């Protein structure tokens, strides 16, 4: 099959790129694996051995290191780090997994619902279908997420495509007091195909950690955007005035001001307004809704009341 090409390019060309597997491997050959070890210099009897520098000594392999990871099996890519960029997040890292701890930044917000909405919003925004959603147990599982990359493009025939397919699970846990929670991500299934052929990739623990770290960073980045938007909206809301009406009572009922806002908003606004109007707040009791204030005579508006 001949593909459509621009009239300016009438020459046949074939371009090839490295596959995702080759990008994690060092360039060149593996001849160094068969390198011979040169014996130490032999010193004739009666002569002193020279002083050897240890500057280029190769450290011995640790007891926990996998000695089979040599040559093409060794992943040369730099490790990824989880970046807690969102407001109120930090990392708890163990040898088995990485957990993002998320603190509530707004007392009126349901933290568990917020985390669920953020993860679902991130997945839907990136066209990643959800297979399982269980709010009570705090579980969200994705359907197959596919990424395709053209490795060899041929104008005269079909392209050779590298396909990566994965499924993830998010575990969300919020403490009973509702002010702190955590999100944990796991890689459930992984498949790689090149030109339709299954590459039968067996992932190491580092491979899984890299993939889950990347997905977790993307979700945290999305939460950062959403939380910044919520913080800005809250600041704008707090900067707006509160509508109040004077309710005049009868003979036995005193008059009072009725504010069109919730208790906390009115309380916090009074803490700012009263000192600006000349009142000195001596004490306060939030539970009973009481401000203890004093006012010095200044001959102004309040002295006439």
C-alpha positions, 0 to 999 in steps of 0.5 A: 500500500502506497501512503499519501505524501507531500508533493515536495517529497517524491523520494522513498525513505525509511526511518528507524528509531531505537525501541524503548528496550534499546533506550534503557541499554548502554550504547556499543557492544558487550565486549567488556563482559569478556575482558581479561583480568591483568595480573598484578605486576610481578616484583623480582625478589629483593626489590620493593613493590611500588605504591599503587593509587586507589583512585580508580579502584572499582568498589566491590558489588554489594551483597544485595545487588543483583549480579546478573544485571550486566551488559544489555540487562542493566538499565542505565536510565536515571531513577525517577522520584515522586514529586509531592508538588501539590499543596499539603502532600509529602512522601512516605517511602519504604522498600516495597512501595511509595505512598503519597500522604495527603493532608486536608487544606480545607476543613469543609472539604471531604478529603476522600471525595477530593482524592477520588475526584482528582484521580478520576479527573486525571484519568478521564482528562487523559482518556484513560478508562476506569474498569473498577471504582469502589468508593467504600474500599478506596479502590480505582482500577484502570482499564488497559492504557495503551501508548503507541510509538512508530519505530520504523516508518515506511512510506511504501508499506505499513509502519512498525509500531511499538505498543505498551499496554498497562493497567494500574490500581489506586488505593486510597485510605483516609484516616477516621478523623478525615484530616489526613489520607494517602494514595498508593499506586500499583502496576497490575498488568504490563504488555509490550508489542513490537510490530504485533509480536509480544515481547514477553517482557518480565519487569523487575522491581525497579521497572515497576517502580519507574512506571508507578512513579511516573503515573503517581507524579502525573496524578499529583501534578493534576492535584496541584492544579486543582488545589491551586484553583480551589485556594484561589477561589477560596481567597476570592470568596473570602475577599468578597463582602458579606451581605448583612440585614438589620433585623429590628425586634419588638419591645422585648426582642433586641435588634440584631444583624443577620449575615448571609454566610456560614458561622466560620466565615462570619467569625473570621470576618469579625476578627478582622473587622472589629479591630478596624472599627476601633474595637479592641478584642480582649477575649473570644470564645468560638464555641459560644460565639462570643467576642469580649471587646472594649472601646475607648471614647473617641468622639466618633460614630460609636460614641453617639450610640 
